[in-house]
Amino acid sequence: MRKIDLKSVVWKEGKYYISQCLEVDISSFGKTKNEALVNLQDALELYFEDSPFPKKIEVKNPVIASIKLQYA
């Protein structure tokens, strides 16, 4: 079994914590940070279960940017 190290981010939205993988477009949630991360791990395991092992895209020095948007 191969292992890869995936990075994720967790934040609170309302009464839940959201966890999102930075290298794969998969996210999950939970009532606590730990629950959100455990649920994300489960989701990632299911995602990779039937898929060939992808090449990992390394995210180096990410920058959080703010974008102003006008809407009607």
PLY file of the C-alpha trace (Angstrom):
ply
format ascii 1.0
element vertex 72
property float x
property float y
property float z
element edge 71
property int vertex1
property int vertex2
end_header
0.00 0.00 0.00
1.37 3.41 -0.96
1.05 6.46 1.23
0.97 10.12 0.29
0.97 13.19 2.50
-1.95 15.46 1.63
-2.39 18.92 3.10
-5.77 20.21 4.20
-7.33 23.33 5.62
-10.05 23.53 8.31
-12.32 26.46 9.14
-15.54 27.07 11.04
-18.67 27.91 9.07
-21.76 28.39 11.20
-21.92 25.55 13.71
-19.76 23.14 11.66
-16.09 22.83 10.80
-15.26 22.41 7.11
-12.17 20.47 6.04
-10.82 20.63 2.49
-7.90 18.87 0.88
-5.62 21.30 -0.94
-4.25 18.83 -3.52
-7.50 16.99 -4.34
-10.89 18.67 -4.74
-12.50 16.82 -1.81
-14.03 18.32 1.32
-16.07 17.24 4.33
-17.40 18.64 7.61
-18.00 17.83 11.26
-19.06 19.29 14.60
-15.41 19.54 15.71
-12.11 20.09 13.88
-11.09 16.51 14.56
-14.40 15.11 13.30
-14.12 17.20 10.14
-10.60 15.83 9.51
-11.64 12.23 10.20
-14.57 12.64 7.80
-12.21 14.14 5.20
-9.88 11.17 5.54
-12.81 8.80 5.01
-13.91 10.76 1.94
-10.38 10.70 0.50
-10.08 6.95 1.09
-13.35 6.39 -0.77
-12.23 8.71 -3.58
-8.96 6.84 -4.09
-10.47 3.37 -3.55
-11.26 2.71 -7.21
-8.97 5.28 -8.80
-5.43 4.80 -9.99
-3.00 6.59 -7.73
-2.72 10.15 -9.07
0.38 12.23 -9.36
0.49 14.58 -6.41
0.49 18.26 -7.24
2.63 20.06 -4.72
1.27 23.40 -3.55
4.23 25.62 -2.69
3.83 28.90 -0.81
0.07 29.34 -1.24
-1.24 32.88 -0.95
-4.69 33.76 0.31
-6.02 36.51 -1.93
-9.03 38.74 -1.57
-11.09 39.59 -4.63
-13.60 42.44 -4.71
-16.74 41.73 -6.68
-19.71 43.92 -7.53
-23.04 42.30 -8.10
-26.62 43.41 -8.52
0 1
1 2
2 3
3 4
4 5
5 6
6 7
7 8
8 9
9 10
10 11
11 12
12 13
13 14
14 15
15 16
16 17
17 18
18 19
19 20
20 21
21 22
22 23
23 24
24 25
25 26
26 27
27 28
28 29
29 30
30 31
31 32
32 33
33 34
34 35
35 36
36 37
37 38
38 39
39 40
40 41
41 42
42 43
43 44
44 45
45 46
46 47
47 48
48 49
49 50
50 51
51 52
52 53
53 54
54 55
55 56
56 57
57 58
58 59
59 60
60 61
61 62
62 63
63 64
64 65
65 66
66 67
67 68
68 69
69 70
70 71
